[in-house]
Amino acid sequence: MIYAIGIIILILIIGFGYMFFKYSKLKDINNSIDICEENINDLLDKKLELVNSLLKSIKNEKIKKNFNYSDDLSIYEKEDALFNVSFDINKYINDKKDSKLKKKVKELNALEENLDGLKDFYNANVLNYNEIFLKKYFNKILRLLKFSDYKSFKIRKLEEYEIFKN
């Protein structure tokens, strides 16, 4: 009888230790995701300023009309809208000989590369986080602790966007 109680207590201690380990790992990954999301938002704000500056300088109304951006959008929708407009701007300015615009486009492409690196880091952390979070038994407990799953950014094949290969 005493051995059975001892084994049950040992199993409970191991179970709580395992849960605590998973909880602390999830908390660390969650903090990394939050910091990365702040950095992505900062880069998106810089990119928006640059895109708005470029849109004022170019004379293509189609690009301006296709740019659908508002502060109400999610971070994923903002990134997608800014990527699409920067791709259109790149195509438009690639044919022009204006050195000021080309300098701004190089700046825009550098921001895009930095953003891609942050998105890759973010997606890797989200994958690890969701892998732990979506475990069958832990999911309900973690939801009680106010955790939720994350969405990741789109992964684009740059071969489809040959302008960014420069």
Disulfide bonds with the S-S distance in Angstrom:
none
